[in-house]
């Protein structure tokens, strides 16, 4: 088993001012105020001085807000279009439908935080795309799918679903900070964070903002073909470099299930071994494989739970087995 490396230094997105230029090196960098990117920046003189910089003032508020959240899980992938948001939604629905104990009728309290700033699909998948965020004395109120299932996404804040979000890193980081410190999440058993593809601003921000609160682990999503596998391999490397525990790997689109005869065939063949070989090479657990079912996409378009709508699908069985395994790993 490959051991997880201790955290290494990574660029700190919290040290980048909101009005910084595109290639700002960060206020903590030795090049602060001195690099070519700093020319013309309003902060150049301050950054170039030797005045000590204090920690981000939002961190204590984030830590306080997250103190009532039991588990924080990231859903990651280096590749886009592999089904991260769909898996996040199924994970949320399954957690929210589950009871804490067999003797209790109280269900888990679940939150989903969508930090895919430029492609916020969670509101559509959960059937709440037309909802809006409201402010209260205790902060922003998340949108509720049901009484024990809260969601926050930039998608709720757009004038129209057609509006593009053209933000650079500092503004993305600022919104993620607000989602963590200003949203009235309340007491949660699980906060699932849906992330965009890659290993960039949003990912670094989450790691830095939750450094004191702690991240319980990441579920990494892939599909069988090598074009996805190679990017997911980098995502796992990112997790190890920043000290995030990888709970396991999920292979989406693993075969095709015919809705009529329920037989399964390979659409995306794992030419280089797929998720099974990747998990073995990287020393992580393969949590399971979810076959293609056209009704998964249909459920996402209509904003309903695939698990509830099609309980007899092999994909539903795969989802539930994976989710049960995640709970076992977490000790829940």
N, C-alpha and C positions, 0 to 999 in steps of 0.2 A: 504494500500500500504506500503510495507516494505521500509523504508528510507535507502538511501545509507550511509554507514558508512564513516566517514572522513578517509583520507589516513593514513595508519599506516606504521611504519618503515619496510622496506623490504630489503633483502640483495642487496647491490649496485654492479652490475656487472662492473660498470665503475672503481671500486677501485681494480679490479683484474688485475695485470700486465699480458702482453701478454705471457711472459715466465714463468708464475707461475705454480706450481705443481697442480695436479688435484683437491685436496681438500683445496686449498688456502682460508683462511678465509677472505681475502680482506685487503687492507692497512688501512682501517678505523676501523677495528675490534680491540677490546682490546687484542685479541690473535695474532695480526699481529706480525710475526717473532718469536712467542713463541710456537705455536702449533706443534704437531708432524709432520704435513704436511709441515712445513716450513724447516725441517732439510734438508740441502743440497741445498736449493734454493739460487740462486745468489742474491736475494733481501733481504735475511733474516736479515742481519745487519742493512740495511736501515730501514726496517719495524719495527724492534725492538727498534729503536731509538725514541726519543720523538720529532724529527723534524716535524713541522707541514707540512701536505700534502695539496697541493693546489687542486682546482677543476680540473676536466678533461679538458685539453686544447682544445678538439674538440667541447665542448658544445657551445661556441659562434659561431663557424662556422656552426654548425647544426641549431642553432636558426636563423642565417642569411639566410641560404638556405631555411628553412621552412617558412620564412616570406612571400614568394610568393605563398604558398599553402593555399587555403581557408579552405578546410575541410580535416581532417585526420581521417580515419575510419579503425578500426581493425576488421578482421574476425577471430574469435576464436572458439575453441572447446577443451574440455578436452580429447576428443576421436579422434583417427585416423580413416580414412576411412568413414567419415560421409558426405563428399562432400564440405569441406571448399573451396578448390581451384576451384572447378567447380562453386560454388556460387560466389566466387570472380571474376571469369572470366565473368560470366553473368552480375554481377553488373557493371563491367568495360565497357562491351559492351553497356549496357543499358544507362549508364551515357554518354558515348561518342556519342551515337546516338541521345540523347535528346537535344533539343534547350533550350537556357537560358530562353526565353520568347516565347510566341506564335507569337509575331510580329518580332522576330529576327531569322535570318537564321544561326547565329553563334552557334555552338554546344559547350557543356561543354568540357573543357580540363581535361583529366583524366590520372592518373598514377597508376600503380600497382607495389608495391614493394614486392617481394617474399622473405620472410625471413625464409622460410622452407629450411634451409641450407642443410640438409641431404636428403631431398626428394623434389627437385625443379621441380614440375610438371607444373607450370604456362606456361613456354615456349612451351611445347607440346600442352596444351589445347588451347593456343592462336595462334597456327600455326606458331611459330617463333623459333622453336627449333634449327634451323641451323644458326641463326644469331649470331653475335659477338658484343662485346662492344668495342667502339673506344674512345680514349682519345682526348680531344681538349683543347684549352687554357682556356676554362671555366669549365673544369672538364670532367668526364666520360659522354659520350653521351648514353642515354638509347636507347633501341630498340623500334621502333615504329610499332605498329600494323596497325595504320592509322595515319593521320596527327595530330589528337588530342588525341592520345591514346598511352602513353609511358609505357615501362615496364623495370624493372631491376630485374635480378635474377642471382644467382650464376651458374645456369644452362648454361648461355651464356659463362662462363669462363672455362668450363671443356673440356679437350682434346677429351673426348668421353662420350656419354650418359651412358656408362657402368662403368665409373670411380666412385668408392665410395668416399665419403667425410668423412674422419675420423678426425674430429676436436673436441677438447675440448672447454669448454666455452669461455676462453679468445680470442681464434682466431675467434669464431663465433661473439663475441661482436665487435671485431675489424672490421669485414666485414660489419656488420650492421651499424656501425658508418660511414664507407666509403660510403655506399649506401645513407646515409642521408646528409653527408656534401660534398661529392665529385661528386655526380651525378648531372648533369645540368638538373634539373627537369623543370626549367623555371616557368612560371605562370600556376598554376593548380587550377581547381575548386575542384577536388577531388583527394586525394591520398589514395588508398585502400591498406592496408597491409595484405597480406596473411601469416598466421602464422602456425607453426607446432602444433601438438597436445600437450597438457600439459600446465604447468605453470612454465617453467624453464628458462634457460639462455636467449633465444631469446625474450621471453615475458618481462622479467625483463629489458633487455637492451632497448627495445622499450619504455617502460614506463619511464625509467630514461633519455634516450636521448631526448625524446619529452616532458619532464616535463615543460620546459619553453615555448615551442611552443604550447603545448596544444593538447590533443586528443579529438576529437568531440564525440567519442563514439565507442562502439563495438557491432557488430552483432554476436551473439553466435549461432552456428549450432549444431543440434543434429539429431538423428534418433529416432524412436518410442520406441525401446526396452530398458529395464532397464539397460542393460550392458553399454549402451551409456549414458543414463540419469544420472547415478550416477557420471560419470566423468565430465559431463557438469555442474552438480550442483557445483562441486569443481571449475570449471572455473568461474562461476558466483561469487562464494565466493572470488576468486582471484581478480576479477574486483573491488569488493567492498573494499577489503583490500588495494588496490593500488589507489583507487579513480577514476577508469574509469567508465564513464557513460555507462550503458547497454542500447543500443537503442531498443533491443528486441531479441526474440528467433525465430529461423527458424527451422521447422521440415522437414528434407529431407527424401526421400524414404517413404513418407506417403501414402501407397497404391500403386497399380500398374495399369498403364493405358495401356490397350491393343491397340497397334497401328492400328489394324484392325477395331474393333468395338467401340473403345474409351471408353469402360466400365472400371470401376475401382474396384479393389479387394485388400484386405489386405494381404501383404506378411509378413511384420514385425509388428505383432500385439502389440499395446501399453498395455502390460499386467499390468502395474502399472499406467496407465493414460497418458503415453506419454508426449509430449511437453506441451499439454494443462494444465495438472495437475502441471507439473514442473513450468510453468510460473505463475500459480496461487499461488503455494507454495512459490515461490521466490519473488513474487510481481513485476514481470516484464511483459512486453507485449509480447504476441504471435503474431509475425508479419505475420505468415502464414505457410501453409504446402505445400510442393512441392511433388507431386506424382512421383513414379518411371516411367520413360519412357526410354526404351532401347536406344532410339535415342539420349539421353543426353550423354551416354557413347560413342556412335558412333561419335557424334559431337566433343567431347573432343579428341578422338583419331585422328581425321582428322584436328583438329585445326580450326574449323569453329564455328560461333555463332549459338547456338541452337535456340536462340530467332528469328533469321532471317531465319534459315532453316525450322523451324517447327512452324510457328506463330499460327497454329490452335490447337496445343497440349494443354491440360489442364495444363501441367507443365509450359508452356510459360505464360499462364494467371496467374498462381500462382506466378511465378518469378516477372512479371511486377507489380502485385498488391503489393507484398512485397517491391519492389524497390520504388514504388510511396509512400508507407507508410514511408519508411526510409527518403525520401526527405521531407515529411510533418513534421516528427518529428524534422528534422534539420532546418525547416523553409525555405526550398528551393523550 
